[in-house]
Amino acid sequence: MVEATAGSMARDVEEERVFIATQWQLMWWRFKRHRAALIATGVIILLYLVSIGAGFLAMSDPSDGQVTHAYMPPQMIHLFDGGFKPHVKGVITGRDPFTLKKTHVPDPEVVVPISFWITGFEYEFLGLIKTRRHLIGIDGADQEDRPAPFFFGSDKLGRDIFSRMVYGTRLSMMIGLIGVGISLFLGISLGGISGFYGGIPDTVIQRLIEILRSIPTIPLWIALAAAVPRDWSPIKIFFSITIIISLISWTELGRVVRGRFLALREEEFVTAARLSGATDFRVIFRHMVPSFTSHVIAAASLSIPAMIIAETALSFLGLGLRPPAISWGVLLKDAQNIQSVAVYPWIMFPAVPVVIAVLAFNFMGDGLRDAADPYG
């Protein structure tokens, strides 16, 4: 009897806890039960931390290379050498006498130690603080005659692919965030106007959405990206590509917001706000938009991977970001030649973070979409 009473009291406490919880608390409790979404969120946070500390994590300057180290294969890390001493073997560079192909053969007699918290090339941490401190690599005293370890190999100019992938994280991940921010603004603003006012504004905006959605995406991207002057700086090209992707990606969110506004504008709380003298702007952004913010967040998280793929595709085709800018798409441009991929397969490594980022955002978006309806 005592156990039954205790169990009943525990259920009552749990029910009361759920009853008084806010919608955000309910969302968080449900989101925590989605294991894949939690892991994906951790991966996304890690990627953004990598983008923030790219200079600290990179082992060599991503723009500097030596032709003698071109297309060097990934080097194996050895952890022990008479104790815990991380190192890679030296490399003997030569040329095959029959195929004339450049060869890189490990030299077992030469040990190149890997150090932590080293002094290396200069960079600006967070774009503000100049420093030469790096997490891992070869200490500054040995860098003159020994290249940084090529964990992921090197490209055709002898540049470290690992360091370039780390730097590429900044642009590729930032395009997703900034692009979604612009898409959210356009989708909520135009979709809200369409659903709230109806009539002529609704007709004009819906026809605009239909026109944009009827145009094949890739040709439209190509046409808009080709209009960007080729002599622009990487920063200008970055923002122009972001805006181009955003101008096309807001239409789906605009449709969703319009549908929500059509359903909400006849609700009693909206009528009460209007009768109390609230302006249309206050009714929209103070009363209507917050009521489906969770759905907007879920939609935004699912839009970011589409923007990352769009930037990667445009840069891969040579129509997006261009060198000296570094993004995952720019790095994959070297993989256009199938013969190069067959001979030097490690140049496909930049595709790995693209896949990881897209999967992580999709898993997180699924979790947010389920959590956005905590009563379901």
N, C-alpha and C positions, 0 to 999 in steps of 0.2 A: 504493500500500500504506500509506504514511504517513497519507494523508488518510482512508482507511478506518479505520485504527486510531484516529485522532483523533476521528472521528465516533462510533465505538463507545465510546470513553471518555466522550464527552460524554453519550451515551445512558445509560451506566451511572451517571454522576453524577446525571443527572436522575431516573432510577429510584430511586436511593438517597435523593435529596432527598424524593421523594414517599413513599417507604416509611417514613421516620422522621418525616414531618410529622404534626402533631396534626390532629384533626378540624377545629378552628377555622381552621388554616392552609389546609387543603384547601378549606374553605368560602370563605375569602377569595380564593383563587386562582381558584376557579370563578366567584365573584361578579364579579370584575374583568373577566371575559370577557363579561359581560352588559352591553353598552353602554347600553341603555335604562335598566336598573336603576341604573347608576352616575349617569347624568344625573338620573334621578328622585330619587336620594338627595341630590344637590346641590341640587335644587329644594326638597326638604323641609327641608334644613338652612337654606337661605335663608329659607324661610317662618318657621321658628322664630327665626331671628335678627331678622327683621322684628318678630315678636311681642315679643321682648325689648326691642328699641329702638324701639317704636312711638312714644313721645313724641318721640324724637330725629328720627325720619323724618317725622312729621306736620308740616304747614305751618301749621296753625291749630288752635285748640281744637275738637275734634270735637263738642262740645256747644253751642258758640256759633255763632250765625248772624244774618244780617241779612235781614229780609223783602225789602228792596229788591234783594237778590241772589238771590232765590228762582228756582229752575229756570234758573240761568245755564248755558248750554251749555259744553262743554269748550273751553278756550282753547288756541290753537296757540302752541307755543314757538318763538320766533325766536332764532337763535343769534348772528347778526351784525348790527351796527349801527355801521359805521365801525370794525370790529374785532370780536373775540370778546366779545360782550356779551349773554348770555342775557337775554331779556325777553319779556313779553307785552304786547299792546296794551291800552290802556284800553278801558273799556266805557261806552257810552251807554245808559242804561236808559230805556225809554219804554213806550208802550202803543199797540197797533194801533187806529186810530180805528174800524175796521169790525168786527173780531172782539173788541176789548177785551182781547186776549191781551197779556200783558207781553212786551216784546221787549228783547233785549240785543244791541246792534250794536257791533262793534269800532270804536274811535276811533283812526284811523291817526296822529293828531297827538299822542297821549299814549303815552309809553313807560313801562312799569312794569318796572324792572330786577329780575332774579332774582339773589339773592346766596347765597353759601355760607357755612356756619358762622356763622349769624346769631343774634341775640337775639330771642326770641319769647315765647309764653305759657309760664307756669311749669308744670312737671310733675315727677313723681318718677321718676327713673331707677332701674329695678329695684325700685321701691317704697320706696327708702331715701333716695336723694340728690336733694334739690330743686335744680333747675337750669332755666335759660331758654335753653339752647343747643340749636340745631336745625341739621340738615344743610343744608336749603335752604328758601327762602321769601323774603319781603320783610322787610328789616331792621326792627327795632323802631321806629325813628324814623319810618318811613313807614306803619306799620300802622294808624294812627288813621283816616286817610281813604282808605286803599287796602286792599282785601281781599287775602288770599293768592291766588296764582294758582290758578284752578280747572282743574287738569289734566284731571280727570274730570267737571267740571261741579259743580253744587250741587243740593241737594234742595229740597223744598217750603218749608223754613224758612231757606234760604240757607246751609246748612252744607256745608263742603267734603267731597265724596264721597270723594276720595282719602284725606284724613286719617281719615275714618270707616272706610274699608276697612282702613287700616293698623291702627287700634285694634281693629277687628273680628277681625283675625287672632289676637289674644291669646286671646279667649274660644273661638273656633271651633276653634283648634288645641289649646288646653289641654283642652277637653272630650274630644277624641279620646284624648289621652295618659292623662288621669286615668280616663276611662271604661274604656279597655283595661286599665289597672292593676287596677281593681276586677274586671273580667271575668276577667282572668287568675287572680286570687286565688280567685274563686268556681269557675271552671272547673277549675283544678288541684286545689283542695281537694275539691270535691264529686265531680268525675270520678275523682279518685284514690281517695277512699273507696269509691266505687261499684265500681271495678275491682279494688281491692286486697282488700276484704273480701267482696264478693259478698253473696249471701243477701238478707236483709230490707233492709239499707241500699241495696243495689244496686236492688232492686225499687222502693223508695220514691223514690229519686233519679231513676230512669229514668221513672217515672210522672210526676213533677214536670216533667221535661224535656219529655215528650210533651204535657202539659197546656199548658205555656207556648208550645210550638211550634205547637200547634193553634189558638191564639187569633190572629185577624188582627192584625198588628203595629200598623197605623195606629190602629184603634179603641182598642187597648189603650194606646198612647201617649197618645191624646187623653183617655181616662178617667183615667189616672194623672196627667197634666199638669194636667188640670182640677181635680184635688184639691189642687193647690198653692195656698195662700192668695194672693190677688192683692195683699195689702198687705205681702208679704215684700220684703226688700231684694234688690237684684240679686245679691249674693253668695249669699244663701240660695237664691234661685231657681236660680242657676248650679249649686250643688252638688246640689240636689234633681233637676234635669233630668239631671245626670250620673249620679246613682244610678239614676234611672228607666231610662235607656237601658242602663246596665250590668246591671241586674237581668234584662233581657230578652235581652241579647246573649251571655251566658256559656254558653248551652245547647249551641251547636255545638262550642265548645272542650271542654266537659265530655264530650261524646260521644267526641271524638277522644282525650282523655286516658284515658277509661275503656277504650277499645280498646287503647291502648298498655299500660296497666297489666295488662289481661287477658293480653296476650302476654308481658309481662316478669316477672310474678310467679312463673312456673314456671322462669325461667332459673336457671342454676347460680350466678351471682354473687349473686342474691337469696337463694337457699337457703343459700349460704355465709355471707352476712351475718347471716341469722337464726340459723344454728347457732353463730355466734361470739358471740351474745348481744346483737346490735344491737336497739334498740327499733323498733317499727313506724314511728315518726316518722323515725328516722334512716334506715331502709331506704328509705322513700319519698323523702325530700328529699335524702339524701346519695348514694343509689345509683340509684334509678329515674328521678326527674325529670331529673337531668343527662344521662341517656342519650338523651333526646329534646328537649333544650332548643332545639336548632336548629329543630325543627319548631314548637315553641311560639312562637318569635320570628317565624317566617314567618307563622303563623296570626294573631299579634297585629298584624303590619304590614298584613295584609289586613282586619283588623277596624276599624282606625282610620278609614278612609274611610266605612265604614257608619255610624259614630257621628257623623262630621262631617255627613253627609247627614241623619241623624236629627235632630240639633240644628237644622240649617237648615230642615228641613221643619216641625218643631214651632214654631220662632220665626216662620216665614213664615205659619203658620196662626194665630199669635197665642196659642199654647198653651205656648210655651217661654219663652225669655228675652224680657223686655219692656223698653222704654225706661224709664230712661236707660241701661240696659245696651246695649252695642254689640257685635253679632256679625254675621256675614254674613247669617244668617237674618233678624235684625232689620232690616238695611238692605234686604233684598229684600221686606220687607213692603210697602214703598211701591210695588212693582211688581205688586201684586194687581189694581190697576185697569188694565185693558187700554187704556183711553183715555189714561191718563197715560203708559203705555209708548209708545203710538203718537205722542204729541206730544213726550214727553221721553224718548227711547230710552236716554239715558245713565244713567238710574236702574237699568238692568239690569247696569251694570258690576260690582256685587258678586257676580254669578253667575260671573264669570271666575275669581277665585281659588278658588271652590268646585270648579269643573271641574278647574283645574290641580292642586289639592291631592289630589283623588280619583284622578286619573290618575297622579300621581306616586306615591302610596302603592300603587296597584295594580301599577305597573311594578316598584317596589322589592320588593313582596311576591312577585311572580313570580320576580324574581331570587333572593330569599332562599329561596323554595320549591325552586328548582332547585339552589341551592348547598347546601341542607340535606341533600341526598343526593349528596355529592361522589364517591361510588363508582359512581353511576348513569351 
